[in-house]
Each structure stands twice: as structure tokens, then as C-alpha cells.
Amino acid sequence: MGIINDFEYKKPKNIKEALQLLAEKRGKSKILAGGTDLIVYLKEELLKTELVIDLKGIEELNNIKVEKDKVIIGAGVTFTELIESQEIQKKLPILWEACKKVASVGIRNRATLAGNICSAVPSIDSAPALLVYDAEIVVQNATEKKNVSIHNWFTGPKKTILASDEIVISINIPLSKHTGGYEKLGRYQGEDLAQAGIGILVDSVKNYRFASCAVGPVPKRLYKLEEYLQGKEINEEILAKAGDIISDEISPISDIRSSAEYRTHMMKVMFNRGFKKALTSMKGGRL
């Protein structure tokens, strides 16, 4: 199916030019980064626009920068580029693991991390990692630049705090000594949305962070679970109680892909498996 909606196409060379185009066509333009969602929506006439602004030509958005206290991921960086980055694998292992579980190779070659969070679907694979990392999203319009906490980013299914005259410049992630991972429930290998997902972070002083996706209207941190486990030496009794807390913190739905009961059960299973794996890693292979 081709795109039958007529629109202008612009490929600005810098951020200033892109923001000027957005301001001129506020509410009547769409940003193209990887295009893996936008092109589908245009083809299926799920949205119409007067202008498509392609950001792929803006070089300053296409870099990964490692600073002393944070990693800066430009809005144009693809999942494949993140997977291939040794710095990301070493310094942000939870995000690196999540990136490998996004859709298919073809999608990862084009899709960007920034575009992923802008799509804001409840099953977004990158969100649990960004939530446990306390990431900040740098956004800009024609008059100002600001940082937005990832915890304030998602406002509803497919909705974010991003205004129609703003673009994402980068995603900034604080550095810390930690281990962890991302556990995803899918129906098959390859291109599949998460039926449930949990990001897990463990550090050397028994700080534990957890975040979910696909089990509520928006991805979110599991603060009650964190509060219960904080500072504890973990045993099977504590893990069992933690599973009950997970049930209270999530609100999955039943749909064509999975039942709410199955999602809840598997969140407990994935938490238990992923948490033990992270604890073992932090203790040098000894649980």
C-alpha cells in the first residue's frame, strides 16, 4: 500500500532549521527519525499531516557521547548503533540488553531510541531500562531547551509530554556502578511486542530498581517493590512476598495477545529469574 496523503517533505541540515519548520507548521507537521511507526501510520491513513520533517540529516543528533558522569545518546541514534557500541554494552548493560530485544534486525537498523519513547506504546521495550536509569530527555523548541525526567514523560497510551513545537535532542543517562537486565515476554522470537517486560537494576550497596512495560497504560517504576526489597539480603521467602507486591503494582489487561492473569504470573516469573541473575552478577557469580 502506498501513501496517498499529500504532504511536504523537508530535510533540515541543523536543529535551528528543524525547529523553525516546526514553529511555522505547529500541529500540522510530523517528525521523521527512523520512520518505522510514522510511515506505517501514513500508509494506513491513521494520521495525516501537511509536513514531514526528516531529522536524519542533522549530524549533531547522530552521536553517542560518554562523559564523566553520564552518557548522551543523540535523538538520531538507532538501536543497532546502540547494540554495536561497546561503551553502551559496558556502561549501560540494561539498555543494551533491551535494545537487542526490540522488534527485528530490520526495524532496529532504522528505529531510534528517541523515536521509540516518542511512540509511547505501553509495551515499549526501552522504557524499563530508561526508568531504572533515571534518564532525562533533552527537548527543545525555537525559544528554549529543557530537561524532562523520564518519569514525567509518558502521560498515557501513545501520549507524551512533548509539545507539538518541540523535538527530542538527546537522552541523557547518569552513570553508576551496577548490573541488571531486561526480561521480556513475547509470543515468538523476532519481531514481536512485549506481552510483559521488567527492567532490573542492582548495585553494590543493595539498591534495587525495577520498572515495567506492557502491564499498564504507561511504563512505570515499581516503587513499592523497591521499598520492600531495599537493603535486604534476598531469600526465597522475601522473593515470594515480592511477587505479591508486583501483583498489586501492575494493572495488565486481557487482549488478543495475552490474558491479564498470564501477564501477572509471568511478571513474577521474570522478576524472580532476572533479579537472581542480577544478584549473581553483582556478587561475581555467587548468589
PyMOL commands that set and color helices and strands:
alter all, ss='L'
color gray80, all
select helices_A, chain A and resi 15-24+38-43+59-61+79-84+86-91+93-100+105-110+113-119+126-132+150-152+223-229+236-249+260-282
alter helices_A, ss='H'
color red, helices_A
select strands_A, chain A and resi 8-10+29-32+51-54+64-66+70-74+136-140+145-149+154-156+159-160+167-174+179-185+196-202+208-213+220-221
alter strands_A, ss='S'
color yellow, strands_A
deselect
rebuild
show_as cartoon
